Amino acid sequence: MLEAIGIVLPLGLAVALSSVPIMATTFILLSTNRDRTTLPFVSGWVIGIFLTALLFTAGFSVLPRQTTSARDPLLGWIELMLGLALVVVAVVVWRRTSGARPQSTPKWLAAVGRLGPVPAFGLALGLNIRPKAILISATVGVAVNTTDADSSDSLVALAVYTAVGASSVLAPVIFTYASPDRAERMLLRTRSWLAANSAVVTVIVVAMTGVVVFGNGLSRL
């Protein structure tokens, strides 16, 4: 179990550093709909992280294992492709934003604070099927299947991955309800910083994750 947890921790951190759900959370917490929308949004985000990783873990578990050790060529090749795909995503984001002025907040994101509970829940679920999120979830599924973890150990590892991945959304929510006055200033600063630097954060995090995943794949061949 500890091996599985150790493998998924950095992937959970990559999810936690995703700027879009953090920005969406700031818009919700600064809106008049905060009390109606926060819990559904957070629930959708947490459930989405866990379910997508669980589905990939279950899917990859039915693949024929060519060896009982971590050096499994089939899973290694899958990790190589996932790592390369993550690097490609990072390059595409970098090419799109390199030399460009910081763009204004997308209208759909600025409107998140006006959503009702059900649309907020659906949006949070939907954020887990973006290309980057899908690639990371698939990588989690492969990574868990390269260990000797049984079903219960895999679920614990996925729960830890989910907790780490959702921490960047849960933390501002907890802080906001614990100290609303101080939280408002923090949320405004966070939103402004992410609006100006989200592309850089995405490129760095996704590229580093892709390189690590690619390296893991090589080690399994």
NUFI-940584 format. One record per residue (C-alpha): residue in one letter; z, y negated, x. Coordinates in steps of 0.05 Angstrom, whole numbers, plus 5000, padded with zeros to 4 digits. Each point is the difference from the previous one (the first is absolute). Layout:
residues N
<r = A, c3 = Z, c2 = Y, c1 = X>
...
END
This chain:
residues 221
<r = M, c3 = 5000, c2 = 5000, c1 = 5000>
<r = L, c3 = 5018, c2 = 4951, c1 = 5056>
<r = E, c3 = 4931, c2 = 5012, c1 = 5031>
<r = A, c3 = 4966, c2 = 4983, c1 = 4935>
<r = I, c3 = 5043, c2 = 4937, c1 = 4990>
<r = G, c3 = 4985, c2 = 4977, c1 = 5071>
<r = I, c3 = 4925, c2 = 5007, c1 = 4988>
<r = V, c3 = 4998, c2 = 4961, c1 = 4935>
<r = L, c3 = 5047, c2 = 4943, c1 = 5021>
<r = P, c3 = 4947, c2 = 4959, c1 = 5037>
<r = L, c3 = 4952, c2 = 5011, c1 = 4942>
<r = G, c3 = 5053, c2 = 4974, c1 = 4952>
<r = L, c3 = 5007, c2 = 4939, c1 = 5044>
<r = A, c3 = 4925, c2 = 4988, c1 = 4996>
<r = V, c3 = 5006, c2 = 5000, c1 = 4924>
<r = A, c3 = 5060, c2 = 4953, c1 = 5003>
<r = L, c3 = 4960, c2 = 4949, c1 = 5040>
<r = S, c3 = 4945, c2 = 4997, c1 = 4947>
<r = S, c3 = 4994, c2 = 4927, c1 = 4982>
<r = V, c3 = 4971, c2 = 5005, c1 = 4929>
<r = P, c3 = 5060, c2 = 5034, c1 = 4965>
<r = I, c3 = 5047, c2 = 4953, c1 = 5037>
<r = M, c3 = 4962, c2 = 4939, c1 = 4977>
<r = A, c3 = 4996, c2 = 5027, c1 = 4929>
<r = T, c3 = 5075, c2 = 5010, c1 = 5001>
<r = T, c3 = 5011, c2 = 4927, c1 = 5021>
<r = F, c3 = 4958, c2 = 4975, c1 = 4943>
<r = I, c3 = 5039, c2 = 5043, c1 = 4950>
<r = L, c3 = 5068, c2 = 4980, c1 = 5027>
<r = L, c3 = 4982, c2 = 4926, c1 = 4998>
<r = S, c3 = 4972, c2 = 5004, c1 = 4929>
<r = T, c3 = 5034, c2 = 4991, c1 = 4933>
<r = N, c3 = 4982, c2 = 5072, c1 = 4984>
<r = R, c3 = 5044, c2 = 5025, c1 = 5057>
<r = D, c3 = 5051, c2 = 5037, c1 = 4957>
<r = R, c3 = 4946, c2 = 5034, c1 = 4958>
<r = T, c3 = 4951, c2 = 5018, c1 = 5055>
<r = T, c3 = 5038, c2 = 5015, c1 = 5064>
<r = L, c3 = 5026, c2 = 5070, c1 = 4982>
<r = P, c3 = 4933, c2 = 5026, c1 = 4972>
<r = F, c3 = 4963, c2 = 4974, c1 = 5061>
<r = V, c3 = 5049, c2 = 5030, c1 = 5049>
<r = S, c3 = 5001, c2 = 5065, c1 = 4961>
<r = G, c3 = 4925, c2 = 5004, c1 = 5001>
<r = W, c3 = 4997, c2 = 4986, c1 = 5075>
<r = V, c3 = 5053, c2 = 5053, c1 = 5017>
<r = I, c3 = 4971, c2 = 5053, c1 = 4954>
<r = G, c3 = 4930, c2 = 4986, c1 = 5026>
<r = I, c3 = 5020, c2 = 5008, c1 = 5073>
<r = F, c3 = 5035, c2 = 5065, c1 = 4986>
<r = L, c3 = 4948, c2 = 5031, c1 = 4954>
<r = T, c3 = 4940, c2 = 4985, c1 = 5044>
<r = A, c3 = 5034, c2 = 5030, c1 = 5061>
<r = L, c3 = 5023, c2 = 5060, c1 = 4959>
<r = L, c3 = 4930, c2 = 5013, c1 = 4973>
<r = F, c3 = 4970, c2 = 4999, c1 = 5070>
<r = T, c3 = 5056, c2 = 5043, c1 = 5027>
<r = A, c3 = 4989, c2 = 5052, c1 = 4945>
<r = G, c3 = 4925, c2 = 4996, c1 = 5009>
<r = F, c3 = 5000, c2 = 5011, c1 = 5074>
<r = S, c3 = 5051, c2 = 5056, c1 = 4994>
<r = V, c3 = 4948, c2 = 5046, c1 = 4968>
<r = L, c3 = 4953, c2 = 4994, c1 = 5060>
<r = P, c3 = 4997, c2 = 5063, c1 = 5043>
<r = R, c3 = 5044, c2 = 4992, c1 = 5061>
<r = Q, c3 = 4965, c2 = 5023, c1 = 5063>
<r = T, c3 = 5067, c2 = 5005, c1 = 5036>
<r = T, c3 = 5074, c2 = 4995, c1 = 4984>
<r = S, c3 = 5012, c2 = 4950, c1 = 5056>
<r = A, c3 = 4988, c2 = 4925, c1 = 4999>
<r = R, c3 = 4935, c2 = 5010, c1 = 5038>
<r = D, c3 = 4958, c2 = 5012, c1 = 4938>
<r = P, c3 = 4927, c2 = 4981, c1 = 5012>
<r = L, c3 = 4982, c2 = 4990, c1 = 4927>
<r = L, c3 = 5057, c2 = 4952, c1 = 4987>
<r = G, c3 = 4986, c2 = 4968, c1 = 5067>
<r = W, c3 = 4928, c2 = 4984, c1 = 4981>
<r = I, c3 = 5024, c2 = 4972, c1 = 4933>
<r = E, c3 = 5049, c2 = 4955, c1 = 5037>
<r = L, c3 = 4945, c2 = 4978, c1 = 5048>
<r = M, c3 = 4957, c2 = 4978, c1 = 4941>
<r = L, c3 = 5058, c2 = 4965, c1 = 4965>
<r = G, c3 = 5020, c2 = 4964, c1 = 5064>
<r = L, c3 = 4928, c2 = 4978, c1 = 5012>
<r = A, c3 = 4994, c2 = 4977, c1 = 4928>
<r = L, c3 = 5063, c2 = 4957, c1 = 5007>
<r = V, c3 = 4972, c2 = 4968, c1 = 5064>
<r = V, c3 = 4935, c2 = 4986, c1 = 4963>
<r = V, c3 = 5039, c2 = 4966, c1 = 4944>
<r = A, c3 = 5036, c2 = 4957, c1 = 5051>
<r = V, c3 = 4934, c2 = 4980, c1 = 5033>
<r = V, c3 = 4969, c2 = 4982, c1 = 4932>
<r = V, c3 = 5060, c2 = 4956, c1 = 4982>
<r = W, c3 = 4997, c2 = 4967, c1 = 5069>
<r = R, c3 = 4925, c2 = 4987, c1 = 4995>
<r = R, c3 = 5008, c2 = 4970, c1 = 4931>
<r = T, c3 = 5056, c2 = 4953, c1 = 5019>
<r = S, c3 = 4985, c2 = 4985, c1 = 5074>
<r = G, c3 = 4988, c2 = 4926, c1 = 5009>
<r = A, c3 = 5007, c2 = 4986, c1 = 4925>
<r = R, c3 = 5048, c2 = 4950, c1 = 4971>
<r = P, c3 = 5060, c2 = 5029, c1 = 4963>
<r = Q, c3 = 4978, c2 = 5014, c1 = 4930>
<r = S, c3 = 5037, c2 = 4978, c1 = 4938>
<r = T, c3 = 5041, c2 = 5051, c1 = 4962>
<r = P, c3 = 4955, c2 = 5043, c1 = 4956>
<r = K, c3 = 5003, c2 = 4981, c1 = 4927>
<r = W, c3 = 5020, c2 = 5070, c1 = 4979>
<r = L, c3 = 5059, c2 = 4999, c1 = 5048>
<r = A, c3 = 5023, c2 = 4931, c1 = 4979>
<r = A, c3 = 4999, c2 = 5025, c1 = 4927>
<r = V, c3 = 5046, c2 = 5059, c1 = 5014>
<r = G, c3 = 5061, c2 = 4959, c1 = 4980>
<r = R, c3 = 4972, c2 = 4993, c1 = 4930>
<r = L, c3 = 4990, c2 = 5074, c1 = 4989>
<r = G, c3 = 5041, c2 = 5039, c1 = 4949>
<r = P, c3 = 5040, c2 = 5062, c1 = 5018>
<r = V, c3 = 4945, c2 = 5051, c1 = 4986>
<r = P, c3 = 4944, c2 = 4964, c1 = 5037>
<r = A, c3 = 5048, c2 = 4988, c1 = 5058>
<r = F, c3 = 5016, c2 = 5074, c1 = 5003>
<r = G, c3 = 4926, c2 = 5018, c1 = 4998>
<r = L, c3 = 4983, c2 = 4949, c1 = 5054>
<r = A, c3 = 5053, c2 = 5028, c1 = 5047>
<r = L, c3 = 4973, c2 = 5071, c1 = 4989>
<r = G, c3 = 4930, c2 = 4975, c1 = 5013>
<r = L, c3 = 5020, c2 = 4968, c1 = 5067>
<r = N, c3 = 5010, c2 = 5071, c1 = 5025>
<r = I, c3 = 4927, c2 = 5018, c1 = 4992>
<r = R, c3 = 4972, c2 = 4947, c1 = 5046>
<r = P, c3 = 4961, c2 = 5029, c1 = 5058>
<r = K, c3 = 5054, c2 = 4987, c1 = 5052>
<r = A, c3 = 5055, c2 = 5028, c1 = 4955>
<r = I, c3 = 4959, c2 = 5063, c1 = 4984>
<r = L, c3 = 4986, c2 = 5012, c1 = 5074>
<r = I, c3 = 5074, c2 = 4994, c1 = 5018>
<r = S, c3 = 5021, c2 = 5045, c1 = 4943>
<r = A, c3 = 4949, c2 = 5052, c1 = 5022>
<r = T, c3 = 5027, c2 = 4995, c1 = 5071>
<r = V, c3 = 5070, c2 = 5013, c1 = 4973>
<r = G, c3 = 4974, c2 = 5062, c1 = 4964>
<r = V, c3 = 4969, c2 = 5027, c1 = 5064>
<r = A, c3 = 5060, c2 = 4982, c1 = 5043>
<r = V, c3 = 5050, c2 = 5036, c1 = 4955>
<r = N, c3 = 4956, c2 = 5062, c1 = 4999>
<r = T, c3 = 5000, c2 = 5003, c1 = 5077>
<r = T, c3 = 5075, c2 = 5014, c1 = 4999>
<r = D, c3 = 5038, c2 = 5062, c1 = 4980>
<r = A, c3 = 5035, c2 = 4963, c1 = 4943>
<r = D, c3 = 5008, c2 = 5039, c1 = 4935>
<r = S, c3 = 4990, c2 = 4969, c1 = 4932>
<r = S, c3 = 5069, c2 = 4969, c1 = 4995>
<r = D, c3 = 4997, c2 = 4973, c1 = 5071>
<r = S, c3 = 4931, c2 = 4970, c1 = 4985>
<r = L, c3 = 5027, c2 = 4965, c1 = 4938>
<r = V, c3 = 5057, c2 = 4970, c1 = 5041>
<r = A, c3 = 4950, c2 = 4976, c1 = 5052>
<r = L, c3 = 4957, c2 = 4969, c1 = 4946>
<r = A, c3 = 5062, c2 = 4967, c1 = 4969>
<r = V, c3 = 5017, c2 = 4969, c1 = 5068>
<r = Y, c3 = 4928, c2 = 4977, c1 = 5009>
<r = T, c3 = 5002, c2 = 4968, c1 = 4930>
<r = A, c3 = 5066, c2 = 4965, c1 = 5014>
<r = V, c3 = 4974, c2 = 4971, c1 = 5065>
<r = G, c3 = 4933, c2 = 4981, c1 = 4969>
<r = A, c3 = 5032, c2 = 4966, c1 = 4940>
<r = S, c3 = 5055, c2 = 4964, c1 = 5041>
<r = S, c3 = 4959, c2 = 4937, c1 = 5009>
<r = V, c3 = 4995, c2 = 4992, c1 = 4925>
<r = L, c3 = 5071, c2 = 5024, c1 = 4983>
<r = A, c3 = 5034, c2 = 4955, c1 = 5052>
<r = P, c3 = 4977, c2 = 4932, c1 = 4971>
<r = V, c3 = 5015, c2 = 5025, c1 = 4929>
<r = I, c3 = 5072, c2 = 5018, c1 = 5019>
<r = F, c3 = 5008, c2 = 4936, c1 = 5039>
<r = T, c3 = 4973, c2 = 4958, c1 = 4942>
<r = Y, c3 = 5049, c2 = 5028, c1 = 4949>
<r = A, c3 = 5058, c2 = 4997, c1 = 5050>
<r = S, c3 = 4987, c2 = 4928, c1 = 5021>
<r = P, c3 = 4947, c2 = 4965, c1 = 4956>
<r = D, c3 = 5006, c2 = 4931, c1 = 5031>
<r = R, c3 = 4992, c2 = 5023, c1 = 5072>
<r = A, c3 = 4947, c2 = 5050, c1 = 4981>
<r = E, c3 = 4954, c2 = 4948, c1 = 4970>
<r = R, c3 = 4991, c2 = 4964, c1 = 5066>
<r = M, c3 = 4990, c2 = 5066, c1 = 5037>
<r = L, c3 = 4948, c2 = 5023, c1 = 4950>
<r = L, c3 = 4961, c2 = 4935, c1 = 5005>
<r = R, c3 = 4999, c2 = 5004, c1 = 5076>
<r = T, c3 = 4980, c2 = 5073, c1 = 4999>
<r = R, c3 = 4944, c2 = 4988, c1 = 4951>
<r = S, c3 = 4973, c2 = 4942, c1 = 5041>
<r = W, c3 = 5003, c2 = 5039, c1 = 5064>
<r = L, c3 = 4965, c2 = 5061, c1 = 4971>
<r = A, c3 = 4946, c2 = 4957, c1 = 4969>
<r = A, c3 = 4983, c2 = 4974, c1 = 5070>
<r = N, c3 = 5011, c2 = 5063, c1 = 5040>
<r = S, c3 = 4990, c2 = 5060, c1 = 4955>
<r = A, c3 = 4933, c2 = 5018, c1 = 5030>
<r = V, c3 = 5028, c2 = 5001, c1 = 5070>
<r = V, c3 = 5058, c2 = 5043, c1 = 4978>
<r = T, c3 = 4953, c2 = 5048, c1 = 4965>
<r = V, c3 = 4954, c2 = 5007, c1 = 5060>
<r = I, c3 = 5057, c2 = 5013, c1 = 5049>
<r = V, c3 = 5037, c2 = 5049, c1 = 4956>
<r = V, c3 = 4939, c2 = 5039, c1 = 4976>
<r = A, c3 = 4969, c2 = 5003, c1 = 5070>
<r = M, c3 = 5064, c2 = 5025, c1 = 5033>
<r = T, c3 = 5011, c2 = 5051, c1 = 4945>
<r = G, c3 = 4929, c2 = 5024, c1 = 5007>
<r = V, c3 = 5006, c2 = 5008, c1 = 5076>
<r = V, c3 = 5065, c2 = 5039, c1 = 4993>
<r = V, c3 = 4971, c2 = 5046, c1 = 4946>
<r = F, c3 = 4937, c2 = 5011, c1 = 5042>
<r = G, c3 = 5043, c2 = 5019, c1 = 5060>
<r = N, c3 = 5041, c2 = 5048, c1 = 4957>
<r = G, c3 = 4935, c2 = 5032, c1 = 4978>
<r = L, c3 = 4977, c2 = 5010, c1 = 5072>
<r = S, c3 = 5066, c2 = 5034, c1 = 5017>
<r = R, c3 = 4988, c2 = 5052, c1 = 4946>
<r = L, c3 = 4931, c2 = 5022, c1 = 5025>
END
